[in-house]
Amino acid sequence: MNLFEQTTQVLEWPRLLEALAGHARSTMGAARCRALELATSLEDAELRQQETTEMGQLQESGETPPTLAFPDIRDPLARAKKGAALEVLELRDCAVVLGLLEESGRFVVRHQNDAPALASVVYSLLSVGELRPVKAALDTAIHQDGSIKESATPELRRLTHQAQGLKQQMRHQVDQILHSRRYEDILQEQYFAQREGRYVIPVKTDMRGRVPGIVHDVSASGATVFIEPRELVELNNSIKVADLEIEREVRRILRELSALVAAQAEVVLAGLDALAELDGIAARASFGRQLKAHPVELNAEGRVRLLQARHPLLVLSKEQVVAN
């Protein structure tokens, strides 16, 4: 074991990094915290301290970066680059990240003079303007809850309205059956159900021969069979076809959006890296505030003078700590 490894072991560096990671808002930021190594040069130490100090000053002034609780979309980006169609929730996450990249880019521009170290860390965010068309396309097609908007394309709107009209027609027809004298002694109860997307009615088992149609299910007790009456078959078929056409159009939309994301994958990945770094710095500043820590004066001669120093893990233990 060399001196460096011995030092990190004695200082319980991994435990300290785990505590630091608890202040990160994203999984990527937390991973960046856990991978943090001790500075190996004066320049590196000074830069890290300046980054942390600038972030702390911004936090204290209320000028914090946009929320850094962003999803890790590296795997979806990798699959999109290979030509895969992403799921709608994955594309929603991409939209979240793209929005955050733009917000963070504006944050950098605002503070590039009073926080130059932070600005240099996330300088790549200044070029995210080219992602705006992708973000606009995602926002046009996807709700914030991760569902596809009916208005995503004119064709999807048309198909959706067509399906809604057919289903309204079906409910009217089913309602007539449920309240028909012909069925009053046959139905187990006056309600309709759906089995595999097809409308069915609950019929008493011993009466099923009086309802021409297709049996789709039987109740757990065996007292009820769910039958699709013959007069509903054609309309059920039309609804099924309409739903399949909607699914096909949605898949086409997802493929198109995935291709847009894939075309800008490298820019997004660079932005993700910058966001993770920004989150790691924000975690350091937040952790420093929890510890009531202060910046130190660094020197090239290696002189060390510890005043009122406490080990951070002892401070976190909330035990009475005697400073050196």
C-alpha positions, -999 to +999 in steps of 0.1 A: +000+000+000+015+033-010+013+065+010-016+079-011-037+047-005-028+047+032-039+083+035-073+077+019-078+047+041-069+066+073-091+095+063-120+071+056-123+088+022-149+064+007-172+070+037-168+107+033-176+104-004-207+084+003-219+112+026-211+137-001-231+117-026-261+120-004-262+157-013-264+151-051-298+153-068-291+129-097-277+094-099-250+106-123-241+134-099-239+110-070-217+087-090-194+116-098-192+123-060-183+087-052-156+087-078-140+119-066-103+115-059-080+136-038-064+165-057-029+157-069-017+192-077-020+227-064-038+238-095-064+211-093-070+218-056-074+255-062-098+249-091-120+226-071-121+250-042-130+279-064-158+259-081-172+249-047-168+284-033-186+300-063-214+275-061-217+281-023-220+318-029-246+314-055-266+290-032-264+315-004-276+343-026-306+323-038-291+321-074-290+283-075-288+264-108-320+248-121-330+216-104-304+190-110-326+160-103-323+148-139-328+113-153-299+092-166-307+088-203-273+074-214-287+040-221-317+053-242-294+075-261-271+045-269-300+025-281-314+054-302-280+057-319-283+021-329-317+028-345-340+016-318-373+032-312-375+045-276-404+041-253-426+072-247-414+075-211-378+074-223-385+102-248-402+121-220-370+118-199-350+131-229-373+161-231-367+168-194-330+166-199-331+189-230-351+215-210-327+214-181-297+217-205-312+249-219-320+263-184-285+255-172-271+271-203-289+304-195-276+300-159-241+298-171-245+329-193-258+349-164-229+339-142-200+336-165-184+368-150-191+362-112-186+325-113-160+319-140-148+285-127-183+271-128-189+286-163-158+269-176-169+235-162-202+236-180-191+256-210-205+229-234-240+240-223-236+272-242-240+252-275-273+235-266-293+259-287-292+234-315-312+211-294-343+234-293-359+219-324-357+184-309-371+197-276-399+214-294-408+182-313-408+162-281-430+187-263-454+188-293-459+150-291-456+141-254-474+151-222-453+157-190-469+125-176-453+105-204-484+099-225-487+107-262-507+138-271-537+133-293-525+163-312-490+149-319-499+146-356-530+153-377-533+116-385-532+106-348-559+132-340-581+119-369-576+082-358-583+091-321-615+109-329-626+080-352-620+055-323-638+077-298-668+080-322-669+042-325-666+036-288-694+061-281-716+042-307-707+010-289-716+023-255-750+034-268-756+000-284-745-018-252-768+004-231-797-006-253-789-043-247-786-038-210-820-022-207-837-044-232-866-066-220-851-094-241-821-095-218-836-087-184-838-123-172-805-133-189-781-107-175-763-114-143-761-076-137-767-045-158-731-035-167-707-041-195-671-052-194-642-055-217-621-085-225-590-081-246-604-047-258-638-062-268-671-052-252-689-080-235-720-084-212-723-106-181-747-134-187-760-160-163-742-193-170-775-213-174-787-187-199-758-185-222-775-205-249-800-177-253-773-151-263-758-159-297-722-147-297-687-154-285-678-164-250-647-145-238-645-153-201-661-170-171-662-155-136-642-171-108-674-185-093-686-199-126-719-182-122-713-157-150-701-159-186-689-128-204-704-129-239-698-107-269-733-107-285-734-113-322-748-078-329-717-063-313-691-083-332-688-061-363-686-029-342-661-045-319-640-054-350-641-018-362-630-006-327-601-031-327-590-020-362-591+017-351-571+009-320-545-009-340-542+020-364-536+043-335-509+020-321-492+019-355-492+057-358-479+060-322-450+036-331-443+057-362-442+089-341-418+072-315-395+061-343-394+096-357-387+112-324-361+086-315-343+094-348-343+131-339-328+124-305-302+100-319-290+127-344-280+149-315-269+122-291-233+134-288-244+169-279-268+156-253-242+133-238-218+162-235-245+182-218-253+153-194-216+151-184-217+189-177-249+185-156-234+156-136-203+178-129-225+207-119-246+185-096-213+172-080-201+207-074-235+217-059-233+186-037-198+197-025-211+232-017-242+218+001-220+194+021-196+221+030-225+242+043-237+213+064-202+209+079-199+247+084-167+244+064-146+273+051-121+277+022-085+273+030-054+291+019-033+269-003+004+272-010+030+257-033+055+250-005+034+223+011+031+242+044+002+229+066-014+247+095-046+233+108-067+257+129-099+244+147-098+214+123-123+186+127-128+154+107-160+157+087-172+122+097-169+132+134-189+163+128-216+142+110-217+119+140-230+149+160-208+139+189-188+165+209-157+170+188-126+187+202-108+206+175-070+202+171 
